[in-house]
Amino acid sequence: MGLLRRKASSPSLESPPPPFKAEYGQAVVAEPQAAIPGEHTELHRGLKARHITMIAIGGAIGTGLIIGTGAALAKAGPGSIFISYSAVGFLVFLVMCALGEMAAWLPLASGFTGYATRFCDPALGFSLGYTYWFKYIIVTPNQLTAAALVLQYWVPREKVNPGVFIAVFLVLIVCINYFGVRFFGELEFWLSSIKVVVIVALIILSLVLALGGGPDHDRKGFRYWKKPGAFATYLKPGDSGRFLAFWSTMVTATFAYLGTELVGVTVGEAQNPRKTIPRAIKLTFYRILFFYVLSVLLLGMLVPYNSPDLIFASKATNSTASASPFVVAIKLSGIKTLPAILNACILIFVFSAANSDLYIASRTIYGLAVEGKAPRILARTDRRGVPIYALGLSTAFALLAFMNVRDDSRTVFRYFVNLVTIFGLLTWISILVSHIYFVRARRAQGVADHQLAYVAPLGVAGSYGALALCILIAIFKSYDVFVPSPKTYGNFDYKNFITSYLGIPLYLIMIFGYKLWTKTHGVTPHTADLFSGKQAIDDEEAEFLARKAERDGGKKNQGGWFYRTFVSWLF
């Protein structure tokens, strides 16, 4: 089958580094064993620094923030979502720092699966690769489901089946991904730019409305934090119920942040990754504070958690309900035209997220095929560097979105959120474990902090703390499936249980199954491969910087003071 190869050691240790060339658009071989005689198997470095930066932002600003926040608000209240989004935001920052340290040292086209294979265990790299692919082949139909939810604002499912709109969106994102990485990067740059502009405008508008600047001239402030309250109860009354409600929002918060780590996948097609990747990660902290924490704080000031206009707060499908709580906030403030305009902008959010998700899914399975861990045909690319067979396979799973044809879109959305969240958490866990082993390896081999282009601020201690929190969320995130509910699912909610925890046994089966099949052993700190391919990347970076200096004529483009202070950290 070619899916697995019986080898007792990491492939990256067996052959010399691939021949990298440092020219814009030239081919880059993902790993040494990628070469398949007579076939195209190379990606192209067609993503510029601005593409990488905006993909990092755009991948995170999607349905989790714009739509999923409504479910959390309806269930737990504004205080709970503010705390959970802040806590998970800090967790994400630690994950990104860990990834950034490895990516800045050795940018691999195989992304963080390559780091797991090199620094920890080939079995972890195998399991992580498929776990990440599972996440993105599920999150793509999830984004299409979100599009169906948004469109119900104008067209109820009783009039037009959501499957019609899903088909249109799916065809569009497949075409964009097929046209090549340069076209994809440029389009995603502009779509993500629109996202940033819209969310910034939305935050400013929310602040104005909270202070009474809307048509109703109602200065809401923290009124809804008092009545109906900052913390809703869930399953139990009193403080226990409030804690259970808060913990339930950790799933939604985690889902909202999933996608920030995709910078680790784009390094294979990034120009000058030693500079672009650390910069994108350093700015993550400020973007988390601004885009997420501030957004949910203002949202809790504008929308009571028991509002019937929230689609997830409605017991029955309401034709006037809105998928996004931000649309609800504007409606409650008395602005009549803007909700429809904002809903149209949210469609752009969803479209951009679905577009980038399909891109990552195809590149992930391509990377596995290049390493010999998936059928060889998936490593083939066309003359433009597009892995067409990997793209086709990933697109096939996007057809899961057509579950909306039969079931309520809200229910399907919840199932997809459960699946995506557990796969995302397992990805973060693997990245953190890889970083811990990377730090051990570089210390054992005498690589000091000053030799790295980027060092995680909290070091290995931050990775240990983030790892503990990730494991805690993964185990207890769906505790409510064990709570009896005679009116809905009976004594045990088996559907949500399966979708919430399916990823864990799959993850473990792939790790131990791969070890049994290939007879591999874990990588020790002294034998971890920290240097294969590094010299080629160093030469590539030097050549790129020389060409850039020659092109710019030695001029430094620092931009104006206003741009550097107030705009550059957003873009």
N, C-alpha and C positions, 0 to 999 in steps of 0.2 A: 504493500500500500504506500510506502514511502512516508507514512505519517510519523513514525518513530524510527530512530536508528540506534542500534545497540552500540553504544559507546560508553566507555567507563570514565570519561573525563570531559570537561567543557570543551566544545569545539574551538572556542576562541584561543585556547592554549596550544592548538595543534598546528597552526599554519601561520605564516607571516601576515602582517597587516596588509589590507587591501590598498591598491594604488589610488589614493585620493588626489584630485586635482582641484585647485582653488580658483575656478572661474565660474562666474555667474551662469547658471544653467547647465554646467557640465555634469556628467554623471558622477554619482557617488555610490560605491558598492556598500551595502549595508553591513555585511560581515564577510569574512574570508571565504566561507563555504558557499557563498551565494552564487558563485559562477557556475552556470549551467551551460555547457558547450552548445553553441549555435542558437542560443536564446537570449532575448533581452530581459535582463533582471535588475536594471538599475533605475533608481529614482533620480530625479534632477533637483539640484539646489536652486529652486525657483522662488523661494520665499525670502523676502527682504526683512530687515529689522522691523519696519513698521507693520509688516504682515504678522510677524511673530507676536509683537506686542498686542495688536488688536485681536488676534485669534485667542490670546490668553485672556483678554477681557471678555470678548464675545462668547467664548465657550462657557464662561461662568454665569453670564447674565442671560438666563433663559427661563424656562417654564418654572423652575424651582422657586425663583424669586418673584416672578411676575404673577404666576398662577398658584403654585403650591402653597404660598404664604397664606392664601385664603383659607385653606383647610386647617392649617395650624392655628390661625386666629380664631376660627369658629369653634375649635375644640378646646383651646387652652387659654385664650385671652391675650391681651397685649403685653402684659408683664412677662409672661412665660416665653413668648416668641422673642422678646428683646434679650432675655438672658440666654436662651438656647442659641440664637444666631450669633451672639457675642462669643459664647464658649466655643462653638464649633468653628467660628471664624478664626479664633486663635489656634485651634487645632490644625486648621488648613494651612495657616501660615507656617507652622512648624513642619508640616509635611512638605510644603514647597521649599522651605529652606534646606531640608534634607536632600530633596531631589536636586536643587540648584547646586549644592556642593559637588555632587557626583557628576552632573551634566557639565559644569564648568571645567572640571578636571579632564573628563574624557567624553566628549559628545558622541554618542553612538547612534547610528541610524535605527537600531532596534529599540531605542528608548530605554525605559527602566527595566524591561525584561532582560536586556543585555547586562545591566548592573546586577540584577539578581543572580544571573547565571555566572558572571565573572567573580563576584565578591562573596556570594553566599552558598548557593547550591544550584546546579543545573535544573534540578527538579522544581525548585521555587521559580526559576525563570520560565519553565514550561507552564506551570500552573498559573503564574501571574499573567503570562501572555494570553492564555485562553480566558482567564477571568476577566481581563480588560476587554477582550473582544466580546465576550458575553454581555458585558455592561453596555457596550456601544451598539450592539445589534438589538438590544432591548430599548435603549434610550432613544434610538431613532424612531421606532413606531410610537414611543411615548410622546415625542415632540409632535408627531402627526396627530395623535389623539388630542393633544393640547390645542392644536389648530382647529380640530372639530369642535372642541369646547368653546373656543373663542367665537367661532362662526355662528354658534347657536344664539349669540346675542342678536344677530340679524335674521337668521334663518333657522327656525326650530327644526329639530330632527323629524318632526311629524310631516313637514313640508318637503324637505330635501334630506335624503339619507346622508349621514356624514361620510360614507364611503366615496361619494362623488368628489368631495373636496380633498379627501386623503389621496385619491388617485392623482389629482392635479398636482398637489404638492410633491408627491413622490416622483413623478415624472420630471419635474423641474430640478429637484436636487440631484437626481441621477445624471441628468444632462450636464449640469454644472460640474460635477465631479469627473465626468468623462472628458471634458474639454481640456484638462491638464492643470498642473499645480499653479502655473502662473495666473491663469484665468481665475482659478479658485481663490488664490491668495488675494488678488486684486478685488474681486467681488466681495469676499469675506471682510476685507479691510473696510470697504465702504458700508457694508451692512452693519458691521460692528461699530463703526463710527456713528451711524444712525442710532444704534442702541445706546451708546454713551450719551449722545445729545438728548435723546428722549428721557433717559433715566435721570439725567441731571436736571432737565426741565421739570420732570415729575417731582423730584425732591424739592425743588424751589417752590413749585406750585403747592405741594403738600404743606410746606412751612407757611406759605401765605394763607392758605385755607385754615390752618390750625390757629392762626393769629387773627382770624376774622376778616380776611381780605376777600372772601368770596361773595357771590351775589346775596347770600343770606345774611352777611355781616355778623355771623355767629362765631364768636371767639371761643372755640371749643377747648383749647388747651388740653389739660389732662382730665376733662370731665368724664370721659368713658372709662378712665382708670378707676373712677369712684363708683359710677353706675353705668353699666352693670358690674364693673369691677375690673381690676388688672389681672386677676387669676380666676379662670373658670374651674369648675370641678369636673372630674371625669371618673365614672364608675363608682366612686365613693364620695360621700359628703365630707365637708371640713378640709382640714389640712392634708389629709391623706389623698383626697380626691384632687386637690390642687397640685400636689407633687406628681401624681400619676398623669395629670393633664400636661404638666411641664415636660415630663420625660417623654411623653408621646410626641412632642414637637421636635425632639432631637432627631427623629427620622426625617421630618420635613426640612429641618435646617441642614442636615447632612446632604439630602438630595439637592438642595438649593446650591450648595457649594461644589457639587461634583462637576468636574470639567476644568477646574483650575489647574489640575495636574497635567493637562494635555500638552503643556509646553515641553514636557519630557519626550513626547512623541515627535514633535516637529523639528527636533534638533537635526534629524537626518536630512532635512530639506531647508535648513536655515543657513544664511550667510553669516560668517563671523560669529558662530554660536557662543564663543567664549565671552563676548561682550553682550550679545542680545539676550541670552538666557538669564544670566545673573540680574541684569537690569529689570527684566520682566518680573522676576521673583521678588526683588527688593521692593518694587512698587506694589506688590500684592497686598501688603499690610494696610497701606493707605486706601487702596481701592476697596478692601473689605470693610473698613470703617465707614467709608463714604457710601458705597453702593448698597451694602447690606444692612449694617447696624443702624445707620441713620434712616434708611428707608423703612425698616420695620418699626422703628421708634415713632416716626411721623404717621405711619399707617395706623398704629394703635391709638393715636390721638384723634383720628378722623373717622374710624369705623368701629362701632360697638361689636363685640364678638357674637352677639345674638341677632345681628341684622338679617332680616329675611332676604335681603338682596344678594347675600353671599350664596353662590350656587352650592357650596359645600355645607352651608348652614341650613339649606332647605331640605326638608324631609322628602319632598316630591319635586320633580323637575318643574322649575318655574320659568316661564318664557321670558320673564323680565329679569331673571337672575343673571349675574355677571360672573364669568370665570375668574376674572382678575379683581382682587380687592381694591386695587387702585382705581378701577373704573367705578366701583361702588362708592369710594370716597368722593369722587368728583360728582357723582349723581346726588349723593346726600347733601352736598354743598350747594346744589341748585344750579349748576352749570349744565345747560341743556345740549349744546352741540358737541362739546369736547369729549364726552364719553365715547361717542362713535369714532372720533378721530383717534383717540388713544387706543381703542380696540384695534384699529387698522395698524397702528404702530406696533401693537403687541403681536400681530400676525407677522410682522417683519422680524420681531424677536424670535418667534417660534421657527420661522423659515430659516433664519441664519443659524440657529442652534441645530436644526435638523441637518442642514447642509454640512456643518463642521463635524457633526456626529458621524455621518456616513463616511466622511473623509477619514476620520480617525479609525473607524471600524475596518475600512479597507486596508489602511496602512498597517494596522496591528496584525491582521491575518497574513498580510504580505511578509511582514517581518518574521513571523513564525515559519512560513514556508521557506524563506531565505535561510533560516537556521536548520532546516531539515525537520522541523517539528509539525509540519502540515504538508499536504500534497504539493509536489513540486510545481504543478501547473499554476498554483496561486502566486508563485514568485515571478511569473512572466509579466512583462510590461510591454506597452507599445512604444513606438518611436518617440512619443512625447513624455515617456516616463510614467505613464498611468498604469497601475496594476489592474488591468481590466477584469481578470478572472476573480481576483479578490474583491473588486468592486461589485461584480455580479453576484457573488455568494452573499456578501453583506446586504445587498439590496433585497435578496430573496427573503431574508428574515424581517425586513421592514414591512413585509406584507402582513405581519401580525397585527398591524394597525387596523386591518379590516375586521378585527373582532368588534369594532365599534358599529358595524353594520347591524349586528344583532343585539349587543348588550348596551346598557347605558354608558355613555362616555365617562361619567364620573367614576363608575365602578372599574372600568378598564384602566383608567388613569391611576387609581389607587394600586391595582395589581402591578402595573409597570413601575410605579414608584418603589414598591416593596422590593422588586427584583433588582432594579438599578441601584438602590441604596446598599443592599448587601454586597453586590459585586463591587461597588465603589469603595466600601469600607475595607474589603479584602485587598483591594488595590493599594489603598493607603497603608494598610498593615504591612504589605510586602515591600513597599517603598521604604518605610521606616526600618524594617528589619535589614534591608539591603544597605541602608545608610549606616546602621550600627556595625555591620560587618565590614563596610568600607572603611570606617574610622579605625576599627581594629587592624585592618590590613595595612593601611598607610602608616600607622604608628609602628607596627611590627617591621615594616620595610623602610622606616626612616624618612617618610615624607612628612615634612613639617607644615604647619598651618600657613606659613608665609609663602610656601611654594604653590598654594592653591589660588586660583583666580577669584574664588568665592568660598567663604567659610560660614556654616550655619551659626547664627548669633548665639544660640543656646547650646550648641554642640550636641554631643551624643546624649546628654541628659535630657534635652528637649525632645529628642526622638524617643527615648524611653517613656517619658511622660505622655507624649502623644499616642504612643503604641498602647499604653494601658487604657487610655480613654477610648480609643478605637475599638479595642476588644470588648470593653464594657458596653458600649453602644451596640455592637454587633450581636452580643448575647441577649441583652435585655430590651432591645428596641421594639419588639412586638409582643410584649407581655400580655396585652389585652386579648390575644386570640384564645387564651385559656379561661377568660371570664365568661360564664354562661350568659346567653342572651336568647331566651325562649322565643321571642317574637321574630328574630332574624335568622340566626344560624344554629340555634340550639345550645348544647353544652360546650361545643368546641368549634372554632372558626377555622376549619381545615384549609379553606382556600387561601386565606391570608397567611396561615401558618406555612403552607408550602411556598408561596411566593416570597415570604419574608426570610426563610431559612434555607431554601434550596441551594443557595450559593455555597454554604459552609461545607456540606458533605462533598459537593462537586470539587471544591477547592482542595480538600484533604485527599480525596480519591486520586486526583490528578498528581498531587505531590508524591504520594506513596506508590501509586501505580507506575509512575515514571521511574522512580527509584528501583522498583522491583524489575521492571522491564529492561532498563538500561544498565542496571548494576552500578549506578553512579554513587559517588560519595560527596559529602559536603566539602567546600573549599576552606582550607585553613588560612589563617592570616598571612603566613609566610609564603604560601603558594598562590595566593590570589593574584590574578593578572591585572596589574595596574597600568601597564605600559604598552601593551600591544596596540598599535595603531595611533598612539599618542604623538609620535614624532611626525607622522604624516599629517596629522591635524595641526600640529605646531607650524609645519611648513606651509600648510594651506592658509592658516591665519596670517602668517607673515606676508605671503604673496597677496592675499586679499587687501591687507592694510597698505601695502606698497602701491597697489593699483589704485586704491581709494585716494591715497595721498597725491598720487600723480594726477588723478582726475580732478581733485579739488584744488590743485595748485598750492597746497600748503595752507589754505585758508581754513579757519576754524568757524564752523557754523554753530554758534552757541544760541542763537535766537535772542529775542528781547527779554528784558527782566520779567515782564508780565507773563510771557509764555513759560519761562523756566520756573517761575514761582507758583503759578496757579493752573497751568494747563498741561505741562509736560507729564506730570505724575498721573494724569487721567489717561493720556494717549501714549 
